[in-house]
Amino acid sequence: MRRKLIQKYGAVAQRKDGMIPAHLLGNMWAQEWGNIYDLVRRPQPRPLTTSDKILQQQNHRKTVRAVWGKFLPLARLEALPDTFWQRSLFTRPADPTSSATPAPGIIDSDRDVRLKVCVHGTTDDFITVHHELGHTYYYLAYRKQPGYSRRRE
């Protein structure tokens, strides 16, 4: 990857500390490398079936469950509460003023977590659900942390 980036961008991609400049990868936080995929991908012997076709055959809840199923064995995470599946929003509401911006949500200080993501059956949605479930599990993992309090002297 580094060699391909240096071939394309020259000295900009060659840092003395060996790090790859984040802005070359697609966004300033280097969270997504999709923008350089065509540059660094290996040639495929035959075209692959796109995941979009597979995802479009699933319903919205099934797509989210598929992503969730990958989280559990990887990190030995606890199952999401039933209320997550009952109260989360996986399709755009009928209200035209409602936002379709994906977001995790924590409703209380215990286990009432929810997800808002409008799934259309695309690879981008699949990636977004991974990202937002990461936030959801972060909320669950750190829900029992003590709050900040200033000590009075």
Protein Blocks (a to p, Z undefined) as FASTA:
>chain_A
ZZmmmmmnommlmcfklpacfklnopanlmacklmmmmmpccdfbdcddfklmmmmpcfk
lmmmmmmmmmmmmnopacddfklmmmmcfbdcfblkbcfbdcdddfblmlmccdddddeh
iaklmmmmmmmmmmmmmmmmmmmpccdddddZZ
